[in-house]
Amino acid sequence: MKIKRMYHSIALVLLLTVTSCGFREIPEPASEYNGAKEASDPSYGEAAYGTENKTTAAAVFRYLPLDEPVDKVQSDLLLINSTLDYTINGEWLYYVAAGIDADGGNYTGVSRKRISDGYQEDDYIIGAKDAKYVREQLIFADIAGNCYIFWGPGNTDEAEDLYALSKYGTDGELLWSADYAPEELLDLGRSLELGAVTEDGRVFLYNYGEGGHVFAFGQDGVLEEIYYPELERLEGVAVGREGRAYGYCVTGETPLFLELGGAKEAYACPVRPLAVYSGYECGICLRTWEDMWSYEPDTGEAEVLWSWDDDRVQLDGNRIDCFFCDGESWQMMFKEQKYKGDVRQLLTFATISVGDSRKYPERQPVTLATKTKGDYYLDILVTLYNRRNTEYRIETIYEPSAKSMEMKLVQGKAADIIDISLLYADNLAEAGAFEELTEYYAASEETSWEDILEPVRNACTIKGKNVFVIPSFRIRTMIEKEAWFTAGNWTVWNFLGMGQGQQALPQQEPMRALQYCMGIRYGEHFVDYEKKESFFDNGEFRRILEECSKWDSTEGVSQGYFADFLSGDHILEEKNLATVWDVVSDTDPEYSAKIVGYPGWNGGEHELYAYVAFAINSASEQKEGAWSFLEYLLSEELQEMMGYWYGGFPSREDSFEAHLTDLYIRPGRLKPVFHTGGPELVIPDNEDIALLREIVYSSVFKNWVQGNNPLWDIVNEEAGMYFAGDSPLEETVQKIQNRVQIYLDEL
């Protein structure tokens, strides 16, 4: 077949611009990343535990934030291990990035980020000059760190109908490149977006499906062979031991593997995998729902390497995004983060190796009780801790209701750690149900009480006792459309006047107005818990009921859409603040002036909202293990990543300040301005950051949950009868006063 070399051709000048061939000085990798301990760390245990010599799989985890997100073309074929646009090997994450050179020309290149310490090397490869004429179709890397790119024609009419395969060295130097006319690739070039590379640098590109083809390229890019595997359909190519490559079909009646260039008879696989990966000297790797297997087609041998729920693995194998094996360990990349555009994308990397099980001591279980089953945020916190800690393991217990959690606390049968986010914790804390944490902070090497933000410290303190931990938070607030009021004069009375005769809220009714008037810490304006006195029979509460009754009940407009608010359907809107970007708007330059908070007696109030909060059961026999979990949640290591996992603010003061000042402008955020002619993007400045800081430091923690606060039950029930016309005003006020006073007397 005719191969058109590109070393000195004019096509190379038009297609590729390569970097200097000189040596690049790359810093040595750090031994640790983000403070995460590795399996090789002595703290993982060097002493022998037992005498039986067994092996176990153990994972080392690293979490890598990116300045620009990586993504790939998604295939509807779940079995395809496609790594378009980015790939990994044992050391680096490689990803395709577009750029503009000094002359204003577009180019498509490759940047890379070192997995061990996050070292970033932009423009590791500079290629594809004038990106509209050429597109990258496939990128992968080998064990040695060489990078391979298959280029194809661009998507414009001006694109040349040309294909090329290029190999770059570890320093980005072009080692060789070859281009191919469409007919040489049987006019299948555009569908060659899948491939594999052997340890010695041979490349296989293929197209998926019935009658699929495999194009085999030699170590210098020469197209040596085209294979037509006799399979029901070609679902992939994987490389096993001694550089043998196999085409496979695993969705047929029997999973089959066929060696390319070997015997024509296909090998039947005893395992039906969900995905197949090149394992090189570890054999072909097969992923199932439960396990990772090693398979040798020639002998038919298959063995389990690990299970995904193994104590030292703890991974969802079905979420593997990239896979690489160097013959001694397995490197995998996962997208565990629920990615949102206003925070950096965070990738999870797991390196799994198999070693002597006696190096890994059995961990002590610590139980955590919650009412929220399957919650992403809580689950990820537990997972991160379990991956890191070598002495304890958190086991989650799901309770059917808040009442059952409270009952078990009273009976002394509760879990070691309690998620109190759905409990009314004040009474329980006062009764001594939760461990006082002051001495734990004082003895900690990870964090101190003074490290925590003041509003978070206030939230975690009940009656002077420091009893629970909030790992991160958001701010809930209210926006007033016309900016008639400021936070300083946004009182209960101005709020009540606004809702009379006009649409103030998306869903408007007297009871909803009353709920806002009762404040973030529901009803505490009318209750003195320390003196056990209530004041609902004064003139203020009577007037509130009267004013709320004047609010017209409406069906309201559809909730949840900020566009409705801007179009004038209603005046007030609730808003979550989770990043600095939330205090500015792409459409309204006066947006920050309209954040007034919830109506309060002395002006607007902002709610500090904790998605989860944890306390230690004072009756627990695993207090040290329970504190180990809480301590980790407040460690600098985890707090630095907290915003990536949840899109909220970290609770440590130093991490919070870093979060505010490390402004992330996602790539492409400016594009709508150029394409639509819309308003210029408002980027948060120092004034916006100062405003957010002021809001956070003045925020109030809501210590009750609807349905779990006795005060809520009393006021809601009696006021509801008044608004329905079933009870006169004076009788309603007196009933509430009497019932609340009885409740206080019984405390």
Protein Blocks (a to p, Z undefined) as FASTA:
>chain_A
ZZddfklgmklmmmpccddfbdcddddddfbehhiacfklmknopadedjbdcddddddd
dddddfbdcdddddfbfkbccdehiacdfkbccdddddddfkopacdddddddfklopac
ehkbachehjllpccfbdcddfkopacddddddfbfklccddddddddfkopafbdcddd
fklnoopmmmmmcccddfkopacdddedehiacddddfkopafbdcdddbfbdcbdcdde
hhiacdddfkbmbdcdddehiafbdcddfbdcfbdcdekjnopadddfkbccdddfknop
acdfbdfkbmklopafklcfbdcdehjaccddddfbccdfkbccdddddddddddfklpc
cddddddddfbehiaklmmmmmmmmmmpmkbccdddddfbfklmmmmmmnopacfbdcfk
lccfklmmmnopaccfklmmmmpckbcfklpcfklmmmmpgghiafbdcfbdcddddddf
klmacfklmcfklmmmmmgopafbfbdcfklmmmmmnojbgoklmpcfknopafklbmkl
mmmmmmmmmpccdebjaehiaklmmnopambdcdddfbfklmgcfklmklmmmmnbjadf
kbccdddddfbdcdddfkbcblmmmmmmmmmmmpmklmmmmmmmnopacfbfklmmmmmm
mccddehklmmmmmnopacdddddfklmmmmmmmmmmpccdfbdehiamklmmmmmmmmm
mmnopacfklmmmmmmmmmmmmmmmZZ
